[in-house]
Amino acid sequence: MRKKDLAQAHTASTAQAHPAAHEAPAHEDTSTGLNTRKLLMWTFLASDVMFFGSLIAAYLIYRNQSLVGPYPPEVLDIPITSISTFVLLMSSLSMVLALHYIKAGESRTGRLWILATAALGSVFLCFQVYEFNAFVHEGLTPRTNLFGTTFFTLTGFHGAHVTFGVAWLLAMAIVATPGRRERMGLLLGVGGFYTAAVGALAIFAGSIPPLDNAVGLVMFLAGSVIAIAGSYNLITADKAQKTPISSLDLEISGLYWHFVDIVWIVIFTVIYLISASDPLPVGAALHGG
């Protein structure tokens, strides 16, 4: 009996010393074999496929039906949009790397890749703001013609999806950041990054009408300094504290993010690669373009 008690005590002490080795992965006994939350995300994405499918179908139905310009070949900038598309596709790669490191137990490295994904998504949104502003200056708005209505509706809803995804990733990174100093550094870094981004748009693109170049320059410089200070706090914080990030939570957000990227590939093909080569309708030369 004494030997049995000693064996049980040894097993308990070993489990306390190496908890990760004795924690069985959580598994839900469901009829589908999938986690309930993951199944819910797949269901949502299936409904979103129908949502974007209807918007893309509407764009294709009304393609070349605009009676007045500007027309797609007059305003679409393929090189600029190709760069933004590349940036968004690279964010899918950073998301894969984030999930890889989280599953490998390197939570801090995984968190950096989560932040990189959010940053790349934000750069894509900056390109979209620049493009929308350029189109408005060219005279294209949602009320101008059928192309403007379907274009801004389709790309606007996609941009809203990207914005939600960026906010989701940032919230996940902030909540999983331990320690007051480290969390403050992350908040300063994120706030400085977006302040600098708005300033850059105001300076180099004129895409923020209420802001002039001087105000934009101040915002860009101040944001850059704040971002650098926050990054320094984040890097030099205590590394002994654990950064808890659930691989399941990240995998669910990754499903959403990859879906958004796939939808953009379809949008880019339909609008930019196909519509940009459409011939101008008869009488289009009367338009300023």
C-alpha positions as CSV (number, residue, x, y, z in Angstrom):
1,M,0.0,0.0,0.0
2,R,2.9,2.3,0.8
3,K,4.4,1.7,-2.6
4,K,1.2,2.6,-4.3
5,D,0.9,5.9,-2.3
6,L,4.5,6.8,-3.2
7,A,3.8,6.0,-6.9
8,Q,0.8,8.3,-6.9
9,A,2.7,11.1,-5.2
10,H,5.5,10.8,-7.7
11,T,3.0,11.0,-10.6
12,A,1.3,14.1,-9.1
13,S,4.6,15.9,-8.6
14,T,5.7,15.1,-12.1
15,A,2.4,16.4,-13.5
16,Q,2.9,19.7,-11.6
17,A,6.5,20.1,-12.8
18,H,5.5,19.4,-16.4
19,P,1.8,20.4,-16.8
20,A,2.0,20.8,-20.6
21,A,2.9,17.2,-21.0
22,H,-0.1,16.0,-19.0
23,E,-2.8,18.3,-20.4
24,A,-4.8,16.5,-23.0
25,P,-5.9,18.8,-25.9
26,A,-9.5,20.0,-25.5
27,H,-11.8,18.1,-27.8
28,E,-15.6,18.5,-28.1
29,D,-17.6,15.4,-28.6
30,T,-19.9,16.8,-31.4
31,S,-21.8,15.0,-34.2
32,T,-19.6,16.8,-36.8
33,G,-16.3,16.2,-35.1
34,L,-15.6,20.0,-35.3
35,N,-15.4,22.5,-32.5
36,T,-18.7,24.3,-32.1
37,R,-17.2,27.8,-32.5
38,K,-15.2,26.7,-35.6
39,L,-18.4,25.3,-37.1
40,L,-20.2,28.5,-36.4
41,M,-17.4,30.4,-38.2
42,W,-17.8,28.1,-41.2
43,T,-21.5,28.7,-41.2
44,F,-21.0,32.5,-41.1
45,L,-18.5,32.3,-44.0
46,A,-21.0,30.3,-46.0
47,S,-23.5,33.0,-45.6
48,D,-20.9,35.6,-46.5
49,V,-20.1,33.7,-49.7
50,M,-23.8,34.3,-50.7
51,F,-23.6,37.9,-49.6
52,F,-20.5,38.7,-51.7
53,G,-21.7,36.5,-54.5
54,S,-24.8,38.7,-54.8
55,L,-22.8,41.9,-54.9
56,I,-20.4,40.5,-57.5
57,A,-23.3,39.2,-59.6
58,A,-24.9,42.7,-59.4
59,Y,-21.6,44.2,-60.6
60,L,-21.4,41.8,-63.5
61,I,-25.1,42.3,-64.5
62,Y,-24.7,46.1,-64.6
63,R,-21.2,46.0,-66.2
64,N,-21.0,48.4,-69.2
65,Q,-24.5,49.7,-68.5
66,S,-23.4,53.1,-67.3
67,L,-24.8,56.0,-69.4
68,V,-22.3,58.6,-68.2
69,G,-18.7,58.4,-67.1
70,P,-16.2,58.1,-65.6
71,Y,-15.9,54.6,-66.9
72,P,-13.7,51.8,-65.5
73,P,-10.8,52.2,-68.0
74,E,-10.6,55.9,-67.2
75,V,-10.1,55.6,-63.4
76,L,-8.8,52.1,-62.5
77,D,-5.1,52.1,-61.6
78,I,-3.9,48.5,-62.0
79,P,-0.3,49.1,-60.7
80,I,-1.4,50.7,-57.5
81,T,-4.1,48.1,-56.8
82,S,-1.7,45.3,-57.7
83,I,0.6,46.5,-54.9
84,S,-2.3,46.6,-52.4
85,T,-3.3,43.1,-53.5
86,F,0.2,41.8,-52.9
87,V,0.2,43.4,-49.4
88,L,-3.1,41.7,-48.5
89,L,-1.9,38.3,-49.8
90,M,1.2,38.6,-47.7
91,S,-1.0,39.2,-44.7
92,S,-2.3,35.6,-45.2
93,L,1.3,34.3,-45.0
94,S,1.9,36.2,-41.8
95,M,-1.4,34.8,-40.4
96,V,-0.2,31.2,-41.2
97,L,3.2,32.0,-39.5
98,A,1.3,33.4,-36.4
99,L,-0.7,30.2,-36.0
100,H,2.4,28.0,-36.5
101,Y,4.3,29.8,-33.7
102,I,1.3,29.8,-31.4
103,K,0.9,26.0,-31.8
104,A,4.6,25.5,-31.3
105,G,4.4,27.3,-27.9
106,E,6.3,30.4,-29.0
107,S,3.5,32.8,-28.1
108,R,5.5,36.0,-28.2
109,T,6.8,35.3,-31.7
110,G,3.2,34.4,-32.7
111,R,1.9,37.6,-31.3
112,L,4.4,39.6,-33.4
113,W,3.1,37.9,-36.5
114,I,-0.5,38.7,-35.4
115,L,0.5,42.3,-35.2
116,A,2.2,42.0,-38.6
117,T,-1.0,40.7,-40.1
118,A,-3.0,43.6,-38.7
119,A,-0.4,46.0,-40.0
120,L,-0.5,44.6,-43.5
121,G,-4.3,44.7,-43.4
122,S,-4.1,48.4,-42.3
123,V,-1.7,49.2,-45.2
124,F,-4.3,47.7,-47.6
125,L,-7.0,49.9,-46.1
126,C,-4.7,52.9,-46.6
127,F,-4.4,52.0,-50.3
128,Q,-8.2,51.8,-50.4
129,V,-8.7,55.2,-48.8
130,Y,-6.2,56.6,-51.4
131,E,-8.1,55.0,-54.3
132,F,-11.5,56.1,-53.1
133,N,-10.3,59.7,-52.7
134,A,-8.7,59.6,-56.2
135,F,-12.0,58.3,-57.7
136,V,-14.0,61.1,-56.0
137,H,-11.5,63.7,-57.5
138,E,-12.1,62.1,-60.9
139,G,-15.8,62.6,-60.5
140,L,-16.8,59.0,-59.6
141,T,-19.1,58.6,-56.6
142,P,-21.7,56.0,-55.6
143,R,-24.3,58.3,-57.2
144,T,-22.5,59.1,-60.5
145,N,-23.4,56.0,-62.5
146,L,-24.0,52.3,-62.2
147,F,-20.3,51.5,-62.2
148,G,-19.8,53.9,-59.2
149,T,-22.7,52.4,-57.3
150,T,-21.7,48.7,-57.7
151,F,-18.0,49.4,-57.3
152,F,-18.2,51.4,-54.1
153,T,-20.8,49.0,-52.6
154,L,-18.7,45.9,-53.4
155,T,-15.3,47.2,-52.4
156,G,-16.7,49.2,-49.5
157,F,-18.2,46.1,-47.9
158,H,-15.0,44.2,-48.4
159,G,-13.1,47.1,-46.8
160,A,-15.5,46.9,-43.8
161,H,-14.7,43.2,-43.5
162,V,-10.9,43.9,-43.5
163,T,-11.4,46.7,-40.9
164,F,-13.3,44.3,-38.6
165,G,-10.5,41.7,-39.1
166,V,-7.8,44.1,-38.2
167,A,-9.7,45.2,-35.1
168,W,-10.2,41.5,-34.1
169,L,-6.5,40.8,-34.4
170,L,-5.4,43.9,-32.5
171,A,-7.9,43.1,-29.7
172,M,-6.6,39.5,-29.5
173,A,-3.0,40.7,-29.3
174,I,-3.8,43.3,-26.7
175,V,-5.8,41.0,-24.4
176,A,-3.0,38.4,-24.6
177,T,-0.3,40.8,-23.6
178,P,0.7,40.4,-19.9
179,G,2.2,43.1,-17.7
180,R,1.2,46.7,-17.5
181,R,4.4,48.0,-19.2
182,E,4.2,45.6,-22.1
183,R,0.6,46.3,-22.7
184,M,1.1,50.0,-22.5
185,G,4.0,49.6,-25.1
186,L,1.7,47.7,-27.4
187,L,-1.1,50.3,-27.1
188,L,1.4,53.2,-27.8
189,G,2.9,51.3,-30.7
190,V,-0.5,50.6,-32.3
191,G,-1.8,54.2,-31.7
192,G,1.4,55.7,-33.0
193,F,1.3,53.5,-36.1
194,Y,-2.3,54.6,-37.0
195,T,-1.6,58.3,-36.3
196,A,1.4,58.1,-38.6
197,A,-0.6,56.4,-41.3
198,V,-3.3,59.1,-41.2
199,G,-0.6,61.7,-41.4
200,A,1.1,60.0,-44.3
201,L,-2.2,59.9,-46.2
202,A,-2.7,63.6,-45.6
203,I,0.8,64.5,-46.8
204,F,1.5,62.2,-49.7
205,A,-2.0,61.4,-51.0
206,G,-4.2,64.3,-50.0
207,S,-6.7,61.6,-49.0
208,I,-7.8,63.2,-45.8
209,P,-9.6,66.4,-46.9
210,P,-9.9,68.1,-43.5
211,L,-6.1,67.8,-42.9
212,D,-3.6,70.0,-44.7
213,N,0.1,69.0,-45.3
214,A,1.3,70.8,-42.2
215,V,-1.1,69.0,-39.9
216,G,-0.4,65.7,-41.7
217,L,3.4,66.2,-41.2
218,V,2.9,66.8,-37.5
219,M,0.7,63.7,-37.1
220,F,3.2,61.6,-39.1
221,L,6.2,62.7,-37.0
222,A,4.4,62.5,-33.7
223,G,2.9,59.1,-34.6
224,S,6.3,57.7,-35.6
225,V,7.9,58.8,-32.3
226,I,5.1,57.3,-30.3
227,A,5.2,54.1,-32.3
228,I,9.0,53.8,-31.7
229,A,8.6,54.5,-28.0
230,G,5.9,51.9,-27.7
231,S,7.9,49.3,-29.6
232,Y,10.8,49.9,-27.3
233,N,8.6,49.3,-24.2
234,L,7.2,46.2,-25.8
235,I,10.7,44.8,-26.7
236,T,12.3,45.6,-23.4
237,A,9.5,44.3,-21.2
238,D,9.8,41.3,-18.9
239,K,10.0,38.2,-21.1
240,A,9.4,35.8,-18.2
241,Q,5.7,36.5,-18.2
242,K,3.6,34.1,-20.3
243,T,1.7,35.4,-23.3
244,P,-1.5,33.3,-23.4
245,I,-3.0,33.0,-26.8
246,S,-5.4,30.2,-27.7
247,S,-4.5,28.5,-31.0
248,L,-8.2,27.8,-31.5
249,D,-9.1,31.5,-31.2
250,L,-6.4,32.3,-33.7
251,E,-7.4,29.6,-36.0
252,I,-11.0,30.9,-36.1
253,S,-9.8,34.4,-36.8
254,G,-7.5,32.9,-39.5
255,L,-10.4,31.3,-41.2
256,Y,-12.1,34.7,-41.4
257,W,-9.0,36.5,-42.6
258,H,-8.2,34.0,-45.4
259,F,-11.8,34.2,-46.6
260,V,-11.5,38.0,-46.8
261,D,-8.3,37.5,-48.9
262,I,-9.9,35.0,-51.2
263,V,-12.9,37.4,-51.8
264,W,-10.5,40.2,-52.7
265,I,-8.8,37.9,-55.3
266,V,-12.2,37.5,-57.0
267,I,-13.0,41.2,-56.7
268,F,-9.6,42.2,-58.1
269,T,-10.0,39.8,-61.1
270,V,-13.6,40.9,-61.9
271,I,-13.2,44.6,-61.5
272,Y,-9.6,45.5,-62.2
273,L,-8.4,42.8,-64.6
274,I,-11.5,42.4,-66.6
275,S,-13.4,45.7,-66.4
276,A,-10.2,47.8,-67.0
277,S,-10.0,46.3,-70.5
278,D,-13.6,47.0,-71.4
279,P,-14.1,49.2,-74.4
280,L,-15.5,52.7,-73.8
281,P,-19.1,53.0,-74.9
282,V,-20.0,55.2,-77.9
283,G,-19.9,58.9,-76.9
284,A,-17.6,58.3,-74.0
285,A,-15.1,60.8,-75.5
286,L,-17.6,63.6,-74.5
287,H,-16.6,62.9,-70.9
288,G,-13.6,64.8,-69.5
289,G,-11.6,61.5,-69.5
